[in-house]
């Protein structure tokens, strides 16, 4: 019997190039020919790559893992559901309302809800419902926010090529080829925490604004956060103009607090989108909110259409049932909050030791790290931070067994299983990684 050597990550990528563009299933997983990661397994707060390197993972699949990878409490619920009930049938099951009741118990602003299969789909559903309810077209989004990969939301300020010394706004460009120019026709973009920009856009096109869509804590921009006053301003300006406020809680929902950002700010959205932490890594998403708005989803020419073959499948709903029950009934989020605070303390000590000005942004469960002497207030401010140093530091952390996205626009995600992280080890690794970054 010959013992064939296990393919390394490099060999796997070479082979995958024959099968997928860039050799990966999602373009953001391509980190270059040398650094693209191929995983063998995940457990708790760690991942193991195909070369048997183990990492403590603070990337957590961009946020969904809230309890830990392969949490048996969730996995068992899913196994029971698919073996005792089935996967999909094209009919309803009692689990639909059961899961929504759990969401309502955690998020009192939700009166009615519908499921989706991804954050993108949830946003599409919420935006369509808002347009149906208001009879208007325009959507206001915030620079640095991200709402999924569908054409209309695939426009962003070109901050990478923008001179932060100028007063001029960065140019809004598409995510690349294949996005028709007219998909941005109904999109208005404003900088976060800028009251004047908001007033200006409402003065100009307020009577056609269906909704503002915002990540109040920007999980796609280093957790740069809306101020309390700005959130209140959003609520007031929407009310005054009969527009809806949609909070995209795909990253923050069931993570930053049991009731998400709306619990933290005590400001109510008309519609909210959820995904990620809702199912601890199983593909579940949802949107919901005011009953009168959600009831626009109905038959007839004046009703909003929503559905999909895999919507509310048993895998997704059983995972959501287990995850939400645990989040509701245990102190998992308190643990996560404490671990996140401890990790920031460790990192802060290391940065201070090297004389690096730094600021943390956002809540402990998903905090951003910014090298600079001010907490950024919006995406334009982020440009002024030393993100290159962050990226070098992050690459060194990865080499030393700490996984994270090497881009300071992606926060550090904490899961309950991280309570086992050895903080002394982390401090040593961070010290070494910063030392190397500065040499
Ligand atoms: N909205 C927000 C705030 C997100 O962070 C994401 C993904 O990261 C999405 C929407 C899209 O979710 P998905 O990747 O599940 O389609």
Boltz pocket constraint, residues with backbone or C-beta under 6 A from the ligand:
constraints:
  - pocket:
      binder: B
      contacts: [[A, 62], [A, 117], [A, 118], [A, 119], [A, 120], [A, 121], [A, 123], [A, 146], [A, 147], [A, 148], [A, 149], [A, 215], [A, 219], [A, 220], [A, 248], [A, 249], [A, 250], [A, 251], [A, 275]]
      max_distance: 6.0
